[in-house]
Amino acid sequence: MKKIMIAFALFASTQLVAQTISKEQKQQIIKELLDSLKNNPNLIDDITKDKDDTVKRKSEPFAWGDFSWVQGNNRQKKSLLKSKYFTGSTTIDCNYNYNFANPIDHTNSGSTATFRSNEFNLSYIETGGEFYEPKSGARAKLMLQFGTRATGIPRNDNTPLRGQFDLYNALRYVTEGYAGIHLNKMHGINIDFGIFKSYVGLLSYNNFENWNYQPSYTSDNTPWFFTGARVQIFPSDKLKVELWLINGWQTYAMFNEAPGIGYQIQWRPKESLSILSSSYIGWDTPNETKRVRFHTDNSAVVRYINLPKNKFISKAAFSVTGDLGFESGGGVSGFKSTDPAKPAQYFLSAMFYNRFWFGESQKLAFTVGGGYMNNPGRYLALLPTGNGVLTQNPGDKLEGWDGSAGFQFMPNEYITFGCEFVHRYMNVPYFSGRGGVTSPNGWNAPIGNPVGYTADLVNSENRIIFSTMFRF
């Protein structure tokens, strides 16, 4: 449009002066204009270029390498639903979680990935997208969730019990919902307010992005999301620094009167290495303002084989994660106690996974790994559902380990078929046994009667998880 206006202005100016100059002078002016445009074809573009177009934008963070192999990262190379103002996404995650204990109520306990057993289950549907207006930097994201995960994850948060307006039902269907702004400073700065995923514990909330389906205790017992404000700063295209001011540890609301604070650093100095480190401090015990919680989570993901032409193992990588945390004050003493009335209350965990990709196409992969957790006081434990009981008194012991091995077949970028064997152990009855956690016959009222019923919890479990995950 600007080009048309300038061309019109040039024409109009020649018409105005045409009345005061001779025919020969007019022809000479037109000739000089045409010669100028011929010798400078970008002249009009230079005149009409927006000021914003002259700003040199720095490279997009982490876009310089291929990190689709990283544990907890999307393996898709591109989005099919990407436009100038919107990028959409839909995930459908179905599983058949076979429990060798065969609980009569088909209920799985102690997991954030599987909630039903010995039946087909639509575990997770996530749909939505990112909205952005490039010129102003305004941005927002809305991802909605449905399936059993929309019930299983919110039940681990007690803050909706404080006050009114039923936050469980108000927010359970939102995995991410935030609004903010992007600033073109350094390699980008994002300021967002709302609900956002945490990536504490390395693994993604969306299992399509993970090497394994059932997370180890380190990921299962750390936050999948936060509610509050965050600032993402990208000093370079290899480094992200994220700051949090949030309601609490995977909460919709606040336990007390002070918010939690934390940070996350992601550093990818080369394509074969990704480092993620997070720390958090907050007050997350109901009606106990003197008890403070600290937690740090640190991971490294290393690719040590990258031979795309190999017929057998063409790629291999491992991830290692270590977590350390404690609560102190309000009747507990952190890592060490000299007072029996104030027992130690801490969290110590680690997990390791190794993955192999096969052949040139790398459509088949095998992952093996597991982890360990020790959590005296049980303040990060996933409580059994139904009528299962696990106390969380200061000094209560909770120690366990887990292991898994499984194949994933990925015929294209949009679907993954998985088969995974999982064994988990805990030092106290924790998992669903044959008698389940609901009632003597496995049903809720009125078909079942839970009066006088004691849940059948056992110390270990063996499961095989068959999964189909689609993402578009």
Steps between C-alpha positions, in 0.01 A plus 500: 500500500784737589665427166181596316472822700859602423457422131183712502682783678777493240243511221303780667811710553591473133148612409523805726831614364389415147300821490807718565772324303554434134432170327872433463560559875210271589641217285842549659355469856310182410812353341707571813234339723487188284880477490512534877247218552682286245837544670352465852228232489471499881452875525127484575553212746763707680268798520198301618672257735344500846720603787441160663643328192839665555534348848735205489338212684734261678485126445217299657608311816597134447396514132861456387501124578283189492382421854210276403689204658504654851299334779195721568525683166263487202648274231302666221709714265218736406140587581230447239271754666737796499409841361608859555273548803422149630660157547260221590555156650294196598617189689296183560655247738337159545631208706429149617672472839520132593558451875609147597319543836173539306322740746128428512419871469733554199665786688870584488666681794817702538542620141441822305507323162260207548177505701304194386620143459409198287276696267534742211525857620500842336759646733579839352360733239672835463391756244550871447782722384715810523381844391740783417505839334855550367506879481382575855639184662165412659473125558282240667467125525200282577528120523200305626511145636242223524519133595587332829800727545263794544382328819818324611736800502284764677424261792865539612436869578329583832478878453153494334371384840581850630209735449234489234432486124605138438841548340519127424225524240586855396859419398541122463451521122782752449856369458632837387321831492699821510521847346807715466736690277816429304778762500763512227789544740812281493371177341153555640321563830157355582283621789199278568219470757281194555553121508811359333683167492801468728733233353630440853602134494609528132213301347223676312137501618417388146617138471542536123821689580646239738715193441301301760129497588510443878717768667741404773428624854709813442261626232183346643545681833610843377282774343354472153370859502509834683250783537638853512746717308817415314769687311700317235827667404715379209845665531617289205358242261647227724375613840165559671456649848146472641378668819182401689265674742228240560217396732677184610629152421268377220202691637208699366486716814722579803558292812584802714555872447836508321564396138768257394803611299737312274705487185588270215810506280523314171837488324575329171861580410506243219253276320599191699449649848204650685515611864198598710514632856213624720463614860196596708427642845152538649263446792284205400355352820138597580473725807873473567665827404832418671577191293704583192561268205808499278552281194760481225476287185793451260521302176741433215408333172793379290502357148806276469431324169385679185556284190192555282615252232547210740281199437481398867546763775499836323452721804535462877452737791456496876336728754599530865306698763564570866265672745564631849252674729386548858244663726607684813312668786155435637599173669748355246876536461616455141772242433616430854321501834635506854156545652257202484214749512629656174584211263689537174283576197665498160485374142786322327461339158675412177409342166689382193376401155685376193345498152604337173364585155530239226568519126521792261133589542522493884135401517568242772650583840564316825526664844609347829540673835364567844549692820506526878317721753525560876242738649476496885182680601341403165428863420543440123331158489216430259227389737305184409160567354164364616511360855877453493675661796857630520576723797719809463615552856847637578737205517295262282737307274458470124773341289476322169646423160370430151615367165358482150587383150305558184485543125350786304409473134468835322391446137481877446521827692138489611446166674683280749421141602654385828541182703665536842557274799507673841598371844469723807570438868425697817597425860134537612174375342445749221370340177162347416475130582242248387236639741533852356440826685123554455280238672478122552354449152690786337197726445396832650154541653229409428638187329777466757517570873832635633385504866758319712717432196881517516686565174731227377837673462818307418872580501576436134338485160572365151328648198516500122385822334385496138461854368397683185577871484401735217614860466416747225 
